[in-house]
Amino acid sequence: MSEAAAPAALGDLAIVLHSHMPYVEGFGTYPFGEEWLFDAVLNSHLPVLDVARDLTMTVTPVLADQLETEGAGERLATFLDEHRLGAARRDAETSDGDHVAAAEAQIVRYEKAATLLEAVDGKPLAAFAAARERNVSLIPSSATHAVLPLLATRAGLDTQVGSGLASHRRRFGESSGFWLPECAYRPGLEGDLARHGIEWFCLDQSRHETGDEALNPVRTGAGPLAFTIDWHSVSLLWDMKGYPSWPGYLDFHRLSMNGLRIFRIDGRPYDAAAAARRAAEQADEFLEAVRARLKARRESTGKRALITFAVDTELLGHWWAEGPQWLAAVLAGAEARGVRLLNLDQAAEVHGESARRETLRASTWGDGKDFHTWDSPAVADMAWAARALELRVAEKASRLPGEVAERAVRELLMVQSSDWAFLDQRGQAGDYPFERATWHSENAFEALQSLSENNGVPVKSQLRGLAPDLSLTPFLIP
């Protein structure tokens, strides 16, 4: 899509939805475990994919690995029927009069999820694949959502990136883009991405940018195009006082006796119709804010600008129940507001030639836009342990039998996941993340020592579905 062929519009909006869940398949259920994955599929992935068009979505390999594991589809269907639809029906039967309508709204919500799941024969990955027919660009990420700048070796980075690309290629075909986990960037990383054939990626430079700089991508010296996220538009949702904080929306934290959400944020009975109206109003507010910024940019520069708006897919539907309705209204109303929707493949073609030349700086999209969530005294034991393990694997892998080396590398990949330090640093899941990181570290060391004569400890691997496209080559090169 060239500039000359572009329809009359004030500017462009690239919506990027990052779809990712920690590897919880086979590692527990309530309150931490596979329930996270299933709720994300039912409340976010399926309803978002039902309305998605003209945008970009990531599908992290670790998310796809879990959804592809044998038996996961059957367990998801059982969870929906027994623990979500069943619970909603019990709420409708037992709630007082003020809350019956809210419970019935949950029945409608999960009946629709059941319909969407049945439409893809119980295979959520098929819903992602089908969205490509509506101009949804699917892009990969690293194998287990590792914070790439914090890895200790080139072999570790190449394994994360290469395995992630192979996973995506097998499931969805080729992609020229790549999602940096946690938008974590350090100078020079673009060269590593270029070695793997990656042509563009997203990152958050809002800590270092001023004004409207983010409305134009950056051409890196190594070649790949960097789309800098426009935090001004993201904050309309992500800020503590953003759209999802409206008091009439469904409260994520307060549950009914049957474990479902039937209360408004302000504690009153949930009114689904009122919430839907407010979501539509906020979609109009969002588009007006986008239109105004694109218009001002065009008037000041004479050129079309690009707003790259990126959030977690799971924000829409799982955390913010009305998020898919908001998204549908944004997509439906964009053209009338003079806002053209592009996926990032199209945006790279349209805006690549006019990209600015800037020096990118180290950053993430975490708290403070720095690395302290994953690399600070609060999580020092996890951070240092991951690096020490990576160095040990790099040292020994080439001298181990293939099956043993593969087992050690799989456990290393799991230790490198950004999820454990994130959850631990925020105290969101008790001891679960620390125990998971420790457990996988122990398994990796047991694998590395499995040929020692005095070692009789069996390796307890439950990572049956992790990184099926793993290549050990980076760790075998001298």
N, C-alpha and C positions, 0 to 999 in steps of 0.2 A: 504494500500500500504506500504509494508515493505521496509527497506533499501536494503535488499537482492534482492528484486524484481525490484528495480529501474533500468531503462534503463541507458546506459552510457550517462552521462551528467556532465557538470561542476558543476552544482548546480541548485537551484530551485527558481522560481519567483512566488509569490502569489500576484496577482492583486486584489485589494479590491476597489470596487466602491460604494460610500456612496450615496444612493438615498433618498433625503429628500426635502420637500418644506414646508414653513410655512402654517398654516391653513388659507386659504384665500377664501375657498368655501363659497359663500354667503356674502362676505365682500368686495364688490366693484369690479371694473374692471380696466380700464386704469386711471392713470398710475400705480397704485398699487392695486393689488387684484388678481382676478382669472386669469387674463392674464398671470401672473407669472407662475402659475400652468400649464396652457395650453401650453405655449411656452416650458416649460421644458419637457413636455410629447412629443411634436412634434419634438423638436430639439435634445433632449438628450435621454430620456428613450427609445422611440421606435427605433431610429437608433442604439443606443448602444446595446439594447437587440437583435437586428437583427444580430449582428456579435459576440455577447458575447459567450464565451465557456471557460471552464477550469479556472474559476475565481470565486470570491465571490462578491455578491452584497447585500447591505442592502436595505430593503424596510421599511422605518420608518412607524409605525402605523398611524401617522398623515397624511402621504402622501397617504397611502392606504385608510384611512377613507374618504378622499376627492374624490378619484377616484371611490369609491364605492357608494357615495351618489346618491340618485335617481335624475336623470336628468343631472348629470355631463357629462355623455357620449354624450348626445344630444347637450349640450352646447359646448363641445369640438369640435364636428363635425361641428357645425355651425361656430364656431370661425375659424377653419381651412379653411372652404370653403369661408367665407365672408371676413375675416380679414387677412388671409395669402395668400391663393391661389388667391383670388380676387385682393388683393393689388399687388401681383406679376404680374398678368396679366395686371393690369392698368399701372404698371411701364414699362412693356415691350412695351405697346402701346404709352406711352407718353414720355419716356426717349429719350435723344439725342442719336445719333448713337454710341457714345463711351460707353454708359451704357446699351444698349439693351441686349448684351450677358450676362451681370451680372444679369439683371432682369430675363432673360430666365433661368439662372442657379437656381434662386430662385423658379421658377415655377417647375423645375425638382425636387428640394429639397422637396417642399411641396406636389407634386404629389406622391413622394415616401412615404412621411409620411401618406398620405391618403390611399395608398395601404396597408401599415403596419397596420393602424388602422382598415381598413376593414377586414384584415386577422384575427383579434381577435374580430370581431363583435362589434367594437367600445368600447371594454373594455380593457383598458391598463393593468389592473392587470393580465389579461390572458396572456399577453406577458411575464410578469415576471414569472408566473407559468410555461410556456412552456420552458423557458430557462433552467430549471432544467434538461431537457432531454439532454442538451449539457454540463453537468457537471458544471453547475453554482449553487453554494451553496447560497441560500437565507437566510439571517440572520435578526433577529429582532433588535429593539432598544426600548427605553423607550416610553411611550405613546405619549408624546408631545415634545420630544427632549429637556427635561429638563437637565440642568447641575447638575448632580446627587450630586456631592460633596457640592453644595451650598444649598441643600434642608435642611429644619429646623428640620424635624422629620423622624423617622423610618417609620411611617405610610405613609408619603409622598413619600419616596423612594420606599417602597414596592408597593404602588399603581402605581407609574410610571412604575416600572419594571414588576410587575405582569400583569398589563393591557396590556403592550406592548407584553409580551410573549403570552398572551391569544389571542390577535389580530392576531399575526403571526401564531399561532397554528391553528386557525380556517381557515385562508386563505391559508396557504402554508404547514401546517404540523409542526412536531417537528423540533427544531434546537438546536444544542449543543452550538452554539456561540451567541455572543451579541455584538452590537456596542455601545460603550460609546458615547453619544452625545458630540460633540466637543472634543472627545478623553479626556474628563475631568476625571481625576483620583486623588484620595487622598488615602494615606495609610489606609488599612483596607477595602476599597471598595470591594476588591476581596472576602472577607468573606460574604458580602451582596449578591454578585452575586452567590456565591456557595450555599447559602441558597435557591436560586431559581433554582438550578440545572444547572447553566451555567458552561460550561467546559472550554471555552476560550473566549478571548476578545482582542481588539486592543487598543493600547495607544501610545502616542508620548512621548518618553523619550529623544529626541534628545538634549534637553537643558542640560541633565545630563550625556549623553553618549559621549564617545570619540572613534575615530577610527571606527572599524567595529563591535562594540558590538551589534548593531541592527540586525546583520545577524544571530542571534541565539535567539530564544524566551526565556522567563523567566518563570520558574515554581514557582508560588507563594506558600507561606506557607499554604494558605487556600485551595490550590488544583488547581484552574483554571490556565490555561496556558495563558500567556500574550505575544501577538505578538507585538513587538515594531517596529513602522514604521521606515523605512529607509529613513530619510529625504534627504540623498544624492541623491537618485534617484528621489524622489518626487520633489525636487527643480529644476530638469531639466525641469519640466513643470511649477511649482508654482512660481519660481523666476520671478521678474519683467523682466528679460532678457531671460526667458525661451522660450521653443518652440513656445507657442502661440503668442509671440511678433514679429514673423517674419513679416516684413512690407507688404508682399503680401497677408497676410491672411485677412479674412473678418473683417471689423471694427465693434465691438459690439455697439459702441456709436453713430456713425454717421448714420442717417437714410435718406431715400429718402422721397419725398413728400407724398408717400403713406405709410410711416412708416416701410419700410423694409431696410435691409442691403445690399447695392449693391456697397459699396466702400471698397477698401483696407485700411489697417491701415495707409498707407502713403498718402491716399486721392485719389489715382488713381482709375480708373474703375476696378472692381474685375475680375480676371481671374481664373475661377474655376479649369481649367486644370492645370495651374501653381501651384495653391495652393495644389491640390491633389498630384502633384509630390513632392512638398516640404514636405508634411506630410509623404509620403513614405520614403523620405530621413531621416527625423527625427526619424522615427521608427527604421531604421537601426542604426542611431547614438545611440538611447536609448538602443537597444539590445547589441550593442558593448560595451557600458558603463557597462551594467549589466554583460555581459560575462566576461569582464576584472576584475571586482570586485569579482565575484564568483571564477574565476580562481585563482586570487591572494590569496583568503581566503583558497581555497582547498590546494594550494601549501604550505601555511604557517601552516595549522593545520592538513592536511591530511583528512579532513572531508568535506562533502557537506554542503554548507551554504544555507540560505534562505533569500531572499530579500522580505520583505513585503512592497509593493508599494500601498499606499492608497490615493485616491483623491475623490472629489465629482463627482458623475456621471454627474451632470449638467455642470461641467467644459467642458466635452466632448460633444460638439454639441451646447449647449446653449451659453456659454461664448466663447468657442473656436469652431467655426463652423466646422472646419476640424478634430476635436477630434475623432469622430467615425472612420474616415478613418485612422487616426494614430493608433487607437486601433486595427483595423482589420489587419493592416500591422504588428503590434507587435505580435499579436496572430499567424499570418501566418508564421512569420519568426523565432519564438523562437527556435523551435526544431533544425533547421539548425545551429543555433549559439551555440548549446550545452546547452540551457536553458530549463529546464523542467517546465511546467506550472502546478501549483497545486492550488486547492481551499483550504481554510483554514481548512476544515474538514480533507482533505488529509494531509495538512501540520502538523496538530496536531498529526496525527498518525505517520508520518515519522520523525518529529523533536522533538516530545514530550519527548522521553527518553533521548535525549542529551541536553535538555534545561538547561540553566545556572541558578544558584541560585544567585539572586541579590535582593537588597532592592529597590523596586520601590519608586519613589518620586512624589510628587504632580506636576501635569502638565496638559496642554491642548495642542491642536494644533493651538490655536489662536495666535494673535500677542504677541510676547515675550514669548510664550509657558507658560504663566501663566493665572490667572483668571481675569485680569483687564478689559477685554472686557465685562465681565458680572458682575463684582464686584469691582467697583472703584468709585471715586467721580463723574465721568461723568455720571454714571448710578445709583448712590446711591439711588435715589428716587424709581426707579423700583426694585432694589435689595431688599431694606428693606421692601417695600410694599409687595413683593411676600412672604417674610418670615413671616411677620406679619399676612398676610392672611392665610398662611398655619397653623400657630399656632392657629388662631381663628377657622379654620375649624376642626382641630384636637380636640379642646376643645368642640365644640358644635355638631359635626356631629352625635354622638351617641344618642343625645337627640332630634333629629329632625325626622319627618316622612321621610320614605325612599325616596319619590319623591323629597322632598325639599333638603335632604342631597345630593342626586345624582346631583341635579342642582348645588349646591354649589361646589361640588368636580369637576364637569366638568369645571366650570369657573376657578377654581383654577388651574387645569391642563393647561388651556390655558394661564393663567398668568405666569406659570412656564416655558413656552417655551423659549428656548435660543434665538429664532429668534428676539424677540422684542429688547432686550438689544444690540444684535449684530448690528441690523440695526440702532438703535438709536445712538449707540456709534460711528458708522461710518458715520452718517449723510447721509445714502443712500436712504432714503425714506421719507424725510420731517418729518411731524408730525405723519405719519401713524402708526409707531410702538408704539410710546408713547400713542397715542389715543387708539390703540387696547388694550394695557396692562391696561390702566386706565378703559376702558369700561368694560372689563371682571372682573376687581376687583370690580367695582361698582355692577355688576350683582351678584357676589358672596356674597357681603355683604347684598344686598337686599334679596337674598335667605335666608341667615342666620337670617335675621330680619323679615322674612315674617310672622311670627306668632305673632309679636308684635302688640298690639292693635292700635297704632298710625301710623303704617306703611301702606300706601295705594299705594306704588309705585309698579307697576307690574314688574316682572322679564322679561327682553327682551332677551331671549335666541335665538340665531341663530345657536347654535352648534348642529344642528339636526343630523349631521353625525359624531360627535366627540366621540371617544372611545366607540363604541357600545359594547365592551367586558369589560367595566369597572366593577370592583368589589369594593364595599365599605368596604369589610371586614377589611382591615388594619386600617381604621378610626373608626371601631366599637369595636375593641378589647380594653378592659380597660387598 
